Amino acid sequence: MPTPAALPSGSPSPLLLCDKLITLAQQADRAGYPITAHHLALLVETMFEEQPRRATCHAAGRARPASG
């Protein structure tokens, strides 16, 4: 296991994480674990789902639903 000093600083990008999850899903599928592969692929999908957007009304200091 790498020592803490050898670990990269900061968090990895979402694209890097997705690439790793896809690689793991492919390996799981080849190894005969299709359900695990499917779950890993679903994790990738959830990383790119759009989050509901909320506009903030700075004058009132309250959040309001975004129009559109």
Beta strands, then each sheet from edge to edge (+ up, - down):
strand 1: 54-57
strand 2: 62-65
sheet 1: 1+ 2-
end
